[in-house]
Amino acid sequence: MFARKVAVRLKPDSLTKFTNLMDREILPWLRKQEGFLDLIVLAVTDSREIATISFWDHQGNAEAYNSSGYPEVLKVLEELLDGQPYVKKFEVVSSTLHRGALIPRPEAETVVHEADLAPSGYRSYDVRI
């Protein structure tokens, strides 16, 4: 599995429009791309900095998207971007994505073990489906 991280600053007051474009135009289009697995969109609180991480089944599919699809996405988003995005590619060496961890689960069925809190604040979850 491969991941692409794209980081960029948005123009002032454009996060809502960016999020709407991602949800309504770009994500549905990405889901049709061969090898696309998932997308995570991150935003720094009270900042214009955002990052996206897309996950791909194989390096070849990620590279195909980078050369043909990504330029099209930039055209859709260009009026919202404050500068050139920074793109970095990663080989995923460990993940729970392939085990269905990103499937939405009802809150009522998630049990948090407070005793399992790590010093860094991470929690472990048992999920019943």
DSSP file (Angstrom, degrees, kcal/mol; ACC not computed):
  #  RESIDUE AA STRUCTURE BP1 BP2  ACC     N-H-->O    O-->H-N    N-H-->O    O-->H-N    TCO  KAPPA ALPHA  PHI   PSI    X-CA   Y-CA   Z-CA
    1    1 A M              0   0    0      0, 0.0    91,-2.6     0, 0.0     2,-0.3   0.000 360.0 360.0 360.0 145.2    0.0    0.0    0.0
    2    2 A F  E     -AB  56  91A   0     54,-2.8    54,-3.2    89,-0.2     2,-0.4  -0.892 360.0-157.1-124.7 154.8    1.2    3.5   -0.8
    3    3 A A  E     -AB  55  90A   0     87,-2.6    87,-2.9    -2,-0.3     2,-0.5  -0.972   3.8-156.1-131.3 147.0    0.2    6.9    0.6
    4    4 A R  E     -AB  54  89A   0     50,-2.3    50,-2.4    -2,-0.4     2,-0.5  -0.992   9.0-161.5-120.6 125.4    0.5   10.4   -0.8
    5    5 A K  E     -AB  53  88A   0     83,-3.1    83,-2.4    -2,-0.5     2,-0.5  -0.934   6.4-173.3-108.4 127.8    0.6   13.4    1.5
    6    6 A V  E     -AB  52  87A   0     46,-2.6    46,-2.5    -2,-0.5     2,-0.4  -0.985   3.7-175.3-121.1 123.9   -0.2   16.8    0.1
    7    7 A A  E     +AB  51  86A   0     79,-2.5    79,-3.1    -2,-0.5     2,-0.3  -0.951  15.3 144.5-121.3 140.6    0.3   19.8    2.3
    8    8 A V  E     -A   50   0A   0     42,-2.1    42,-2.7    -2,-0.4     2,-0.4  -0.981  43.5-110.1-163.2 161.7   -0.6   23.4    1.5
    9    9 A R  E     -A   49   0A   0     73,-0.4    73,-3.2    -2,-0.3     2,-0.2  -0.835  31.1-139.7 -99.1 142.1   -1.9   26.7    2.9
   10   10 A L  B     -D   81   0B   0     38,-2.6    71,-0.2    -2,-0.4     3,-0.1  -0.631  24.8-101.2 -93.9 157.1   -5.3   27.9    1.9
   11   11 A K    >   -     0   0    0     69,-3.0     3,-1.1    -2,-0.2     4,-0.1  -0.379  62.9 -70.3 -66.9 157.7   -6.3   31.4    1.2
   12   12 A P  T 3  S+     0   0    0      0, 0.0    -1,-0.2     0, 0.0    36,-0.0  -0.183 115.6   4.2 -54.7 140.9   -8.0   33.2    4.1
   13   13 A D  T 3  S+     0   0    0     -3,-0.1     4,-0.2     1,-0.1    -2,-0.1   0.798  97.1 111.5  57.1  36.2  -11.5   32.0    4.9
   14   14 A S    <>  +     0   0    0     -3,-1.1     4,-2.7     2,-0.1     5,-0.2   0.358  38.6  98.0-118.4   5.1  -11.5   29.2    2.3
   15   15 A L  H  > S+     0   0    0      1,-0.2     4,-2.9     2,-0.2     5,-0.2   0.912  85.3  50.0 -62.1 -42.7  -11.6   26.1    4.5
   16   16 A T  H  > S+     0   0    0      2,-0.2     4,-2.4     1,-0.2    -1,-0.2   0.929 113.3  45.1 -63.0 -44.7  -15.3   25.6    4.3
   17   17 A K  H  > S+     0   0    0      2,-0.2     4,-2.5     1,-0.2    -1,-0.2   0.907 113.1  51.6 -65.2 -40.6  -15.3   25.9    0.5
   18   18 A F  H  X S+     0   0    0     -4,-2.7     4,-2.5     2,-0.2    -2,-0.2   0.943 110.7  48.0 -58.8 -48.9  -12.2   23.6    0.3
   19   19 A T  H  X S+     0   0    0     -4,-2.9     4,-2.6     1,-0.2    -2,-0.2   0.901 111.4  50.5 -60.9 -42.5  -14.0   21.0    2.5
   20   20 A N  H  X S+     0   0    0     -4,-2.4     4,-2.8     2,-0.2     5,-0.3   0.914 110.9  48.5 -63.4 -42.8  -17.1   21.2    0.3
   21   21 A L  H  X>S+     0   0    0     -4,-2.5     4,-2.3     2,-0.2     5,-2.2   0.910 112.2  49.3 -62.9 -41.6  -15.2   20.8   -2.9
   22   22 A M  I  <>S+     0   0    0     -4,-2.5     5,-3.0     3,-0.2    -2,-0.2   0.941 117.2  40.7 -62.0 -46.7  -13.3   17.8   -1.4
   23   23 A D  I  <5S+     0   0    0     -4,-2.6    -2,-0.2    -5,-0.2    -1,-0.2   0.885 125.2  33.3 -69.9 -40.2  -16.6   16.1   -0.3
   24   24 A R  I  <5S+     0   0    0     -4,-2.8    -3,-0.2    -5,-0.2    -2,-0.2   0.772 134.3  11.3 -93.8 -28.0  -18.7   16.9   -3.3
   25   25 A E  I  X5S+     0   0    0     -4,-2.3     4,-1.4    -5,-0.3    -3,-0.2   0.781 124.9  40.3-117.2 -51.3  -16.4   16.8   -6.2
   26   26 A I  I  ><S+     0   0    0     -5,-2.2     4,-3.0     2,-0.2     5,-0.2   0.933 112.3  49.6 -77.0 -45.9  -12.9   15.4   -5.5
   27   27 A L  H  ><S+     0   0    0     -5,-3.0     4,-2.3    -6,-0.3    -1,-0.2   0.931 111.3  49.0 -62.5 -46.0  -13.7   12.4   -3.2
   28   28 A P  H  > S+     0   0    0      0, 0.0     4,-0.5     0, 0.0    -1,-0.2   0.906 114.5  47.3 -58.9 -38.0  -16.4   11.0   -5.5
   29   29 A W  H >< S+     0   0    0     -4,-1.4     3,-1.2     1,-0.2     4,-0.3   0.915 109.8  52.6 -67.0 -43.2  -14.0   11.3   -8.4
   30   30 A L  H >< S+     0   0    0     -4,-3.0     3,-2.0     1,-0.3     6,-0.2   0.884  99.9  62.6 -59.9 -38.7  -11.2    9.7   -6.4
   31   31 A R  H 3< S+     0   0    0     -4,-2.3    -1,-0.3     1,-0.3    -2,-0.2   0.720 100.7  54.1 -61.2 -20.1  -13.4    6.7   -5.6
   32   32 A K  T << S+     0   0    0     -3,-1.2    -1,-0.3    -4,-0.5     2,-0.3   0.532  86.6 103.7 -88.8  -7.9  -13.5    5.9   -9.3
   33   33 A Q  S X  S-     0   0    0     -3,-2.0     3,-1.8    -4,-0.3     2,-0.1  -0.563  84.1-103.8 -80.6 136.7   -9.7    5.9   -9.7
   34   34 A E  T 3  S+     0   0    0     -2,-0.3    31,-0.1     1,-0.3    -1,-0.1  -0.370 102.6   8.9 -60.9 127.4   -8.1    2.5   -9.9
   35   35 A G  T 3  S+     0   0    0      1,-0.3    22,-2.5    -2,-0.1    -1,-0.3   0.353  86.2 144.3  87.2  -5.3   -6.4    1.5   -6.7
   36   36 A F  E <   +C   56   0A   0     -3,-1.8    -1,-0.3    -6,-0.2    20,-0.2  -0.494  16.0 168.2 -69.7 133.5   -7.8    4.4   -4.6
   37   37 A L  E     -     0   0A   0     18,-3.2     2,-0.3     1,-0.4    19,-0.2   0.773  52.6 -25.5-112.3 -47.4   -8.5    3.2   -1.0
   38   38 A D  E     -C   55   0A   0     17,-1.1    17,-2.8     2,-0.0    -1,-0.4  -0.990  43.8-140.8-165.6 164.1   -9.1    6.2    1.2
   39   39 A L  E     -C   54   0A   0     -2,-0.3     2,-0.4    15,-0.2    15,-0.2  -1.000   8.2-167.0-138.1 134.9   -8.6    9.9    1.9
   40   40 A I  E     -C   53   0A   0     13,-2.3    13,-2.6    -2,-0.4     2,-0.5  -0.989   7.7-160.4-119.7 130.1   -7.9   11.7    5.1
   41   41 A V  E     -C   52   0A   0     -2,-0.4     2,-0.4    11,-0.2    11,-0.2  -0.953  10.6-170.5-112.8 126.4   -8.2   15.5    5.2
   42   42 A L  E     -C   51   0A   0      9,-3.7     9,-2.4    -2,-0.5     2,-0.4  -0.910   6.3-172.9-118.4 142.7   -6.4   17.3    8.0
   43   43 A A  E     -C   50   0A   0     -2,-0.4     2,-0.4     7,-0.2     7,-0.2  -1.000  25.5-125.4-134.5 136.4   -6.6   21.0    9.1
   44   44 A V    >   -     0   0    0      5,-2.5     3,-1.4    -2,-0.4     5,-0.2  -0.672  40.5-107.0 -78.0 128.1   -4.6   22.8   11.7
   45   45 A T  T 3  S+     0   0    0     -2,-0.4     3,-0.1     1,-0.3    -1,-0.1  -0.285  98.9   2.7 -57.9 135.2   -7.0   24.5   14.2
   46   46 A D  T 3  S+     0   0    0      1,-0.2     2,-0.3     2,-0.0    -1,-0.3   0.835 117.7  95.3  55.8  37.3   -7.1   28.3   13.8
   47   47 A S  S <  S-     0   0    0     -3,-1.4    -1,-0.2     2,-0.1   -38,-0.0  -0.898  77.6-128.2-144.0 170.5   -4.7   28.1   10.8
   48   48 A R  S    S+     0   0    0     -2,-0.3   -38,-2.6    -3,-0.1     2,-0.4   0.316  73.1 115.0-102.4   5.1   -4.8   28.0    7.0
   49   49 A E  E     +A    9   0A   0    -40,-0.2    -5,-2.5    -5,-0.2     2,-0.3  -0.629  39.4 170.1 -82.4 128.9   -2.6   24.9    6.9
   50   50 A I  E     -AC   8  43A   0    -42,-2.7   -42,-2.1    -2,-0.4     2,-0.3  -0.912  13.4-169.1-131.7 161.8   -4.2   21.7    5.5
   51   51 A A  E     -AC   7  42A   0     -9,-2.4    -9,-3.7    -2,-0.3     2,-0.4  -0.991   5.3-158.8-146.7 147.2   -2.9   18.3    4.5
   52   52 A T  E     -AC   6  41A   0    -46,-2.5   -46,-2.6    -2,-0.3     2,-0.5  -0.970   1.4-162.8-124.0 146.1   -4.5   15.3    2.7
   53   53 A I  E     -AC   5  40A   0    -13,-2.6   -13,-2.3    -2,-0.4     2,-0.4  -0.976   9.5-169.8-127.1 116.6   -3.3   11.8    2.9
   54   54 A S  E     -AC   4  39A   0    -50,-2.4   -50,-2.3    -2,-0.5     2,-0.4  -0.862  10.4-145.9-107.3 143.8   -4.6    9.5    0.1
   55   55 A F  E     -AC   3  38A   0    -17,-2.8   -18,-3.2    -2,-0.4   -17,-1.1  -0.899  15.2-173.3-113.4 137.1   -4.1    5.7    0.3
   56   56 A W  E     -AC   2  36A   0    -54,-3.2   -54,-2.8    -2,-0.4   -20,-0.2  -0.940  29.2-131.1-131.2 147.8   -3.5    3.6   -2.8
   57   57 A D  S    S+     0   0    0    -22,-2.5     2,-0.3    -2,-0.3    -1,-0.1   0.874  89.8  13.7 -67.5 -37.6   -3.3   -0.2   -3.3
   58   58 A H  S  > S-     0   0    0    -57,-0.1     4,-1.8   -23,-0.1     3,-0.3  -0.961  72.4-117.2-140.2 155.6   -0.1   -0.1   -5.3
   59   59 A Q  H  > S+     0   0    0     -2,-0.3     4,-2.6     1,-0.2     5,-0.2   0.878 112.5  58.7 -57.9 -40.4    2.7    2.3   -6.2
   60   60 A G  H  > S+     0   0    0      1,-0.2     4,-2.2     2,-0.2    -1,-0.2   0.883 106.2  47.2 -60.6 -39.9    1.8    2.2   -9.9
   61   61 A N  H  > S+     0   0    0     -3,-0.3     4,-2.1     2,-0.2    -1,-0.2   0.879 111.8  50.4 -70.0 -37.3   -1.8    3.4   -9.3
   62   62 A A  H  X S+     0   0    0     -4,-1.8     4,-2.2     2,-0.2    -2,-0.2   0.903 112.7  47.1 -65.0 -40.3   -0.6    6.2   -7.0
   63   63 A E  H  X S+     0   0    0     -4,-2.6     4,-2.0     2,-0.2    -2,-0.2   0.871 109.1  53.8 -69.6 -36.9    1.9    7.3   -9.7
   64   64 A A  H  X>S+     0   0    0     -4,-2.2     4,-2.1    -5,-0.2     5,-0.6   0.919 111.1  46.2 -62.7 -42.6   -0.8    7.1  -12.4
   65   65 A Y  I  X>S+     0   0    0     -4,-2.1     5,-3.3     1,-0.2     4,-0.7   0.911 109.7  55.2 -63.2 -42.6   -3.0    9.4  -10.3
   66   66 A N  I  <5S+     0   0    0     -4,-2.2    -2,-0.2     1,-0.2    -1,-0.2   0.868 114.9  38.5 -60.7 -37.5    0.0   11.7   -9.6
   67   67 A S  I  <5S+     0   0    0     -4,-2.0    -1,-0.2     3,-0.1    -2,-0.2   0.797 134.4  15.7 -87.3 -28.2    0.7   12.2  -13.3
   68   68 A S  I  X5S+     0   0    0     -4,-2.1     4,-0.5    -5,-0.2    -3,-0.2   0.811 129.9  34.3-113.6 -44.8   -2.9   12.3  -14.7
   69   69 A G  I >X<S+     0   0    0     -4,-0.7     4,-1.8    -5,-0.6     3,-0.6   0.891 106.8  62.6 -82.4 -41.0   -5.4   12.9  -12.0
   70   70 A Y  H 3><S+     0   0    0     -5,-3.3     4,-2.4     1,-0.3     5,-0.2   0.877  99.2  54.9 -58.3 -42.7   -3.6   15.2   -9.6
   71   71 A P  H 3> S+     0   0    0      0, 0.0     4,-1.5     0, 0.0    -1,-0.3   0.870 108.0  51.5 -58.5 -34.1   -3.2   18.1  -12.1
   72   72 A E  H <X S+     0   0    0     -3,-0.6     4,-1.6    -4,-0.5    -2,-0.2   0.895 107.9  51.1 -68.1 -40.1   -6.9   18.0  -12.6
   73   73 A V  H  X S+     0   0    0     -4,-1.8     4,-1.9     1,-0.2    -1,-0.2   0.909 107.0  54.4 -62.7 -41.9   -7.5   18.2   -8.9
   74   74 A L  H  X S+     0   0    0     -4,-2.4     4,-1.7     1,-0.2    -1,-0.2   0.882 104.5  54.6 -59.9 -37.9   -5.2   21.2   -8.6
   75   75 A K  H  < S+     0   0    0     -4,-1.5     4,-0.3     1,-0.2    -1,-0.2   0.899 108.6  48.5 -62.1 -39.9   -7.2   23.0  -11.3
   76   76 A V  H  < S+     0   0    0     -4,-1.6     3,-0.2     1,-0.2    -1,-0.2   0.867 121.9  34.4 -66.7 -36.4  -10.4   22.5   -9.3
   77   77 A L  H >X S+     0   0    0     -4,-1.9     3,-2.6     1,-0.2     4,-0.8   0.535  85.9 102.8 -96.9  -8.0   -8.7   23.8   -6.1
   78   78 A E  G >< S+     0   0    0     -4,-1.7     3,-0.6     1,-0.3     5,-0.2   0.779  76.2  57.7 -55.0 -34.8   -6.3   26.5   -7.5
   79   79 A E  G 34 S+     0   0    0     -4,-0.3    -1,-0.3    -3,-0.2    -2,-0.1   0.683 110.4  46.1 -70.1 -14.7   -8.5   29.5   -6.5
   80   80 A L  G <4 S+     0   0    0     -3,-2.6   -69,-3.0   -70,-0.1     2,-0.3   0.604  93.1  94.6 -99.3 -14.7   -8.3   28.3   -2.8
   81   81 A L  B <<  -D   10   0B   0     -4,-0.8     2,-0.8    -3,-0.6   -71,-0.2  -0.613  57.6-155.4 -90.1 137.6   -4.6   27.5   -2.6
   82   82 A D  S    S-     0   0    0    -73,-3.2   -73,-0.4    -2,-0.3     2,-0.2  -0.729  72.6 -22.6-107.0  78.6   -2.1   30.0   -1.2
   83   83 A G  S    S-     0   0    0     -2,-0.8   -72,-0.1    -5,-0.2    -2,-0.0  -0.537  99.5 -40.0 111.5 179.8    1.1   28.7   -2.9
   84   84 A Q        -     0   0    0     -2,-0.2   -75,-0.1     1,-0.1     2,-0.0  -0.644  60.3-117.1 -84.2 134.6    2.2   25.4   -4.4
   85   85 A P        -     0   0    0      0, 0.0     2,-0.6     0, 0.0   -77,-0.2  -0.364  20.2-130.8 -66.8 150.7    1.3   22.2   -2.6
   86   86 A Y  E     -B    7   0A   0    -79,-3.1   -79,-2.5    -2,-0.0     2,-0.4  -0.926  24.8-163.5-103.7 122.3    4.1   20.0   -1.2
   87   87 A V  E     +B    6   0A   0     -2,-0.6     2,-0.4   -81,-0.2   -81,-0.2  -0.902  11.9 175.0-113.0 134.2    3.7   16.4   -2.2
   88   88 A K  E     -B    5   0A   0    -83,-2.4   -83,-3.1    -2,-0.4     2,-0.4  -0.999  17.3-145.7-136.9 139.8    5.5   13.5   -0.6
   89   89 A K  E     -B    4   0A   0     -2,-0.4     2,-0.4   -85,-0.2   -85,-0.2  -0.826  16.5-172.9-108.0 144.9    5.0    9.8   -1.3
   90   90 A F  E     -B    3   0A   0    -87,-2.9   -87,-2.6    -2,-0.4     2,-0.5  -0.975  25.4-132.6-134.7 146.1    5.3    7.0    1.3
   91   91 A E  E     -B    2   0A   0     -2,-0.4     2,-0.6   -89,-0.2   -89,-0.2  -0.885  33.9-127.0 -89.7 129.0    5.2    3.2    1.3
   92   92 A V        +     0   0    0    -91,-2.6     3,-0.1    -2,-0.5   -37,-0.0  -0.685  32.6 174.7 -80.3 118.3    2.8    2.2    4.1
   93   93 A V        +     0   0    0     -2,-0.6     2,-0.3     1,-0.3    -1,-0.2   0.624  69.3  17.8-100.0 -16.6    4.7   -0.2    6.3
   94   94 A S  S    S+     0   0    0      0, 0.0    -1,-0.3     0, 0.0     2,-0.3  -0.950  72.7 147.3-155.2 135.4    2.0   -0.7    8.9
   95   95 A S        -     0   0    0     -2,-0.3     3,-0.0    -3,-0.1    -3,-0.0  -0.988  42.3-150.9-163.2 153.8   -1.7    0.0    8.8
   96   96 A T  S > >S+     0   0    0     -2,-0.3     5,-1.5     2,-0.1     3,-1.4   0.365  80.0  95.8-103.8  -0.1   -5.1   -1.0   10.1
   97   97 A L  G > 5S+     0   0    0      1,-0.3     3,-1.9     2,-0.2     5,-0.3   0.898  78.8  55.1 -56.2 -44.5   -6.8    0.3    6.9
   98   98 A H  G 3 5S+     0   0    0      1,-0.3    -1,-0.3     2,-0.1    -2,-0.1   0.649 101.9  59.7 -68.2 -13.3   -6.7   -3.1    5.2
   99   99 A R  G < 5S-     0   0    0     -3,-1.4    -1,-0.3     0, 0.0    -2,-0.2   0.283 121.8-102.9 -96.6   9.7   -8.6   -4.6    8.2
  100  100 A G  T X 5S+     0   0    0     -3,-1.9     3,-1.6    -4,-0.1    -3,-0.2   0.732  72.1 146.1  81.9  21.5  -11.5   -2.3    7.7
  101  101 A A  T 3 < +     0   0    0     -5,-1.5    -4,-0.2     1,-0.3    -3,-0.1   0.702  66.2  59.8 -67.3 -18.2  -10.6    0.1   10.6
  102  102 A L  T 3  S+     0   0    0     -5,-0.3    -1,-0.3    -6,-0.2    -5,-0.1   0.322  73.7 116.4 -95.7   9.4  -12.0    3.1    8.7
  103  103 A I  S <  S-     0   0    0     -3,-1.6     0, 0.0     1,-0.1     0, 0.0  -0.646  78.4-107.0 -73.7 128.7  -15.5    1.7    8.5
  104  104 A P        -     0   0    0      0, 0.0    -1,-0.1     0, 0.0    -2,-0.1  -0.306  40.8-167.3 -58.7 137.0  -17.8    4.0   10.5
  105  105 A R        -     0   0    0     -3,-0.0     5,-0.1     5,-0.0    24,-0.1  -0.971  26.4-103.1-128.4 142.4  -19.0    2.5   13.7
  106  106 A P    >   -     0   0    0      0, 0.0     3,-1.3     0, 0.0     4,-0.1  -0.372  26.3-129.5 -63.6 140.7  -21.7    3.5   16.1
  107  107 A E  G >  S+     0   0    0      1,-0.3     3,-1.9     2,-0.2    -2,-0.0   0.858 104.6  64.2 -57.3 -37.7  -20.4    5.3   19.2
  108  108 A A  G 3  S+     0   0    0      1,-0.3    -1,-0.3     3,-0.0    -3,-0.0   0.722 100.1  52.5 -63.5 -20.6  -22.5    3.0   21.4
  109  109 A E  G <  S+     0   0    0     -3,-1.3    19,-1.6     2,-0.0     2,-0.5   0.313  89.3  93.4 -99.8   9.3  -20.5    0.0   20.3
  110  110 A T  E <   -E  127   0C   0     -3,-1.9     2,-0.5    17,-0.2    17,-0.2  -0.898  56.6-163.1-105.9 127.4  -17.1    1.4   21.1
  111  111 A V  E     -E  126   0C   0     15,-2.1    15,-1.8    -2,-0.5     2,-0.5  -0.939   4.4-155.6-111.8 125.5  -15.5    0.6   24.4
  112  112 A V  E     -E  125   0C   0     -2,-0.5     2,-0.9    13,-0.2    13,-0.2  -0.872   6.5-148.5-101.6 129.1  -12.6    2.7   25.6
  113  113 A H  E >   -E  124   0C   0     11,-1.4     3,-1.6    -2,-0.5    11,-0.5  -0.834   9.0-170.2 -97.1 101.5  -10.2    1.1   28.1
  114  114 A E  G >  S+     0   0    0     -2,-0.9     3,-1.7     1,-0.3    -1,-0.2   0.816  85.7  63.1 -61.7 -29.6   -8.9    4.0   30.2
  115  115 A A  G 3  S+     0   0    0      1,-0.3    -1,-0.3    -3,-0.1    -2,-0.0   0.733  95.9  60.8 -66.8 -19.9   -6.4    1.6   31.8
  116  116 A D  G <  S+     0   0    0     -3,-1.6    -1,-0.3     8,-0.1     2,-0.2   0.343  73.3 131.3 -89.0   6.7   -4.9    1.2   28.3
  117  117 A L    <   -     0   0    0     -3,-1.7     6,-0.2     6,-0.1    -3,-0.0  -0.417  49.7-144.2 -62.6 127.5   -4.0    4.9   28.0
  118  118 A A    >   -     0   0    0      4,-2.0     3,-2.4    -2,-0.2    -1,-0.0  -0.503  27.6-103.7 -85.2 161.0   -0.4    5.3   26.9
  119  119 A P  T 3  S+     0   0    0      0, 0.0    -1,-0.1     0, 0.0    -2,-0.1   0.807 122.1  59.0 -55.2 -28.9    1.7    8.2   28.3
  120  120 A S  T 3  S-     0   0    0      1,-0.0    -3,-0.0     2,-0.0     0, 0.0   0.517 122.2-104.9 -81.0  -3.2    1.2   10.0   24.9
  121  121 A G  S <  S+     0   0    0     -3,-2.4     2,-0.2     1,-0.3    -4,-0.1   0.527  70.6 144.2  95.8   6.0   -2.6   10.0   25.4
  122  122 A Y        -     0   0    0     -6,-0.1    -4,-2.0     1,-0.0     2,-0.3  -0.502  33.0-154.1 -77.4 149.2   -3.5    7.2   22.9
  123  123 A R        -     0   0    0     -6,-0.2     2,-0.4    -2,-0.2    -6,-0.1  -0.872   9.4-131.0-120.1 154.8   -6.3    4.9   23.8
  124  124 A S  E     -E  113   0C   0    -11,-0.5   -11,-1.4    -2,-0.3     2,-0.4  -0.850  23.6-156.9-104.1 147.0   -7.1    1.4   22.7
  125  125 A Y  E     -E  112   0C   0     -2,-0.4     2,-0.5   -13,-0.2   -13,-0.2  -0.952  13.6-155.5-125.5 140.4  -10.6    0.6   21.5
  126  126 A D  E     -E  111   0C   0    -15,-1.8   -15,-2.1    -2,-0.4     2,-0.5  -0.971  20.7-161.8-106.8 128.7  -12.5   -2.6   21.3
  127  127 A V  E     -E  110   0C   0     -2,-0.5     2,-0.5   -17,-0.2   -17,-0.2  -0.947   8.2-162.7-118.0 129.4  -15.1   -2.5   18.5
  128  128 A R              0   0    0    -19,-1.6    -2,-0.0    -2,-0.5   -19,-0.0  -0.943 360.0 360.0-109.9 124.4  -18.1   -4.8   18.3
  129  129 A I              0   0    0     -2,-0.5    -1,-0.1   -24,-0.1   -20,-0.0   0.401 360.0 360.0-106.4 360.0  -19.8   -4.9   14.9
